[in-house]
Amino acid sequence: MSINVCNDRSMASITSLPSGVSGSSLVLLETQTASSSATISFTSGIDSTYKKYIFKFIDIHPATDVQEFRFQGSTNTGSSYGVTITSTHFSAYHNEAGDTTNLGYDGSSNRDLAQSTGFQALSSGTGNANDECYSGYLHIFNPSSTTFVKHFISTGNQTYGTNDYSINHYIGGYFNTTSAIDAFQFKFASGNIDAGTIKMYGVS
């Protein structure tokens, strides 16, 4: 039996995929940059064109210290936000001094939702010092489906407060509706989004 070995030269010579083999790609649909913004909302481009959407959060900086970064969906193009969510949330943290660590389930309000129409927390209290922010990803699966609930997963990292913590967050859940979700809104629990960029991609 022969074994076919793939090397850099053979990979570089590939100009197209064989028929029957497909690859997915990210298509940048919209970029919004905060500047003392109360909320950032995406109200267009979310339809059946794509089965998956990815939001990238880059250096999201709160105006008010120790605030959760949150999101919600809408079934009416952003006229209101409050789709029923069930979710789970766990986190890991480590401080700069190396003397405080933890990995565990987080059942705090707004982080672990059970049939709630509140905003889902993607972070815990992010600090507002000049060098503190939150960055991460949110994946939402087939929000235009009128048959199934809409699942989402998120991971992100934040810096926190005077104790200089790095906190990783892992969230999973679903919007418990068979109505199409066509808009999403992001905000801090209190105060403005002082700075930062959110990019929305469709996955083809």
WOBEL-V348099 format. One record per backbone hydrogen bond with DSSP energy under -1.0 kcal/mol. NH is the residue of the N-H (numbers start at 0). CO is the residue of the C=O. If there is no record, write none. Layout:
NH;CO  NH;CO
This chain:
10;6  11;7  12;8  13;10  20;17  26;201  28;199  29;199  31;197  33;195  35;193  36;192  39;185  41;183  49;46  52;139  53;200  54;137  55;198  56;135  57;196  59;133  60;194  62;191  66;125  69;186  70;119  71;184  73;182  78;75  81;72  84;115  85;173  86;112  87;171  89;169  90;103  91;167  92;101  93;165  94;99  95;163  97;94  101;92  103;90  105;88  110;107  111;107  115;84  119;70  120;109  121;68  122;68  125;66  126;158  131;128  133;59  134;156  135;56  136;154  137;54  138;152  139;52  140;150  141;50  144;141  149;174  151;172  152;138  153;170  154;136  155;168  156;134  157;166  158;132  159;164  163;160  164;159  165;93  166;157  167;91  168;155  169;89  170;153  171;87  172;151  173;85  174;149  175;83  176;174  180;142  181;73  183;41  184;71  185;39  186;69  188;67  192;36  193;60  194;60  196;57  197;31  198;55  199;29  200;53  201;26  202;51  203;24
